[in-house]
Amino acid sequence: MVSVLTDNKNRTVANMRHIFSKYS
């Protein structure tokens, strides 16, 4: 369960970075 939350958090950060790099 912890690994799932960590993976989800990492995926969210990656998505945010992708969005920020897209709009900057």
Backbone as a printed PyTorch tensor [residue, N CA C, xyz], in Angstrom:
tensor([[[  0.8340,  -1.2040,   0.0000],
         [  0.0000,   0.0000,   0.0000],
         [  0.8670,   1.2510,   0.0000]],

        [[  1.9210,   1.2540,   0.8250],
         [  2.8080,   2.4240,   0.8650],
         [  3.4720,   2.6180,  -0.4890]],

        [[  3.8960,   1.5210,  -1.1020],
         [  4.5630,   1.6310,  -2.4020],
         [  3.6040,   2.1850,  -3.4500]],

        [[  2.3330,   1.8490,  -3.3340],
         [  1.3440,   2.3550,  -4.2860],
         [  1.1990,   3.8580,  -4.1160]],

        [[  1.1310,   4.3250,  -2.8670],
         [  1.0010,   5.7620,  -2.6230],
         [  2.2370,   6.4910,  -3.1170]],

        [[  3.4140,   5.9210,  -2.8730],
         [  4.6510,   6.5640,  -3.3140],
         [  4.6880,   6.6360,  -4.8390]],

        [[  4.3090,   5.5440,  -5.4950],
         [  4.3090,   5.5270,  -6.9500],
         [  3.3130,   6.5460,  -7.4870]],

        [[  2.1660,   6.6490,  -6.8320],
         [  1.1560,   7.6090,  -7.2720],
         [  1.6740,   9.0260,  -7.1100]],

        [[  2.3580,   9.2880,  -5.9900],
         [  2.9000,  10.6360,  -5.7430],
         [  3.9590,  10.9650,  -6.7880]],

        [[  4.8450,  10.0110,  -7.0720],
         [  5.8850,  10.2480,  -8.0760],
         [  5.2490,  10.5140,  -9.4330]],

        [[  4.1950,   9.7910,  -9.7340],
         [  3.5300,   9.9730, -11.0230],
         [  2.8990,  11.3550, -11.0930]],

        [[  2.3350,  11.8040,  -9.9700],
         [  1.7120,  13.1290,  -9.9350],
         [  2.7650,  14.2090, -10.1360]],

        [[  3.9070,  14.0570,  -9.4780],
         [  4.9890,  15.0400,  -9.6280],
         [  5.4640,  15.0560, -11.0710]],

        [[  5.5830,  13.8930, -11.6800],
         [  6.0250,  13.8250, -13.0700],
         [  5.0160,  14.5210, -13.9790]],

        [[  3.7320,  14.3180, -13.6970],
         [  2.7070,  14.9810, -14.5040],
         [  2.7750,  16.4870, -14.3310]],

        [[  2.9560,  16.9480, -13.1000],
         [  3.0370,  18.3870, -12.8580],
         [  4.2380,  18.9850, -13.5710]],

        [[  5.3710,  18.2830, -13.5220],
         [  6.5620,  18.7880, -14.2210],
         [  6.3050,  18.8350, -15.7200]],

        [[  5.6370,  17.8280, -16.2400],
         [  5.3470,  17.7930, -17.6700],
         [  4.4510,  18.9710, -18.0520]],

        [[  3.4450,  19.2420, -17.2320],
         [  2.5360,  20.3630, -17.5140],
         [  3.2850,  21.6840, -17.4200]],

        [[  4.1060,  21.8450, -16.3630],
         [  4.8370,  23.1020, -16.2020],
         [  5.8100,  23.3200, -17.3560]],

        [[  6.4930,  22.2710, -17.7820],
         [  7.4420,  22.4170, -18.8890],
         [  6.6890,  22.7210, -20.1830]],

        [[  5.4490,  22.2770, -20.2610],
         [  4.6500,  22.5130, -21.4530],
         [  4.2580,  23.9890, -21.5590]],

        [[  3.9440,  24.6060, -20.4090],
         [  3.4140,  25.9730, -20.4190],
         [  4.4540,  27.0330, -20.1100]],

        [[  5.6990,  26.6290, -19.8880],
         [  6.7050,  27.6420, -19.5400],
         [  7.6200,  27.9230, -20.7230]]])
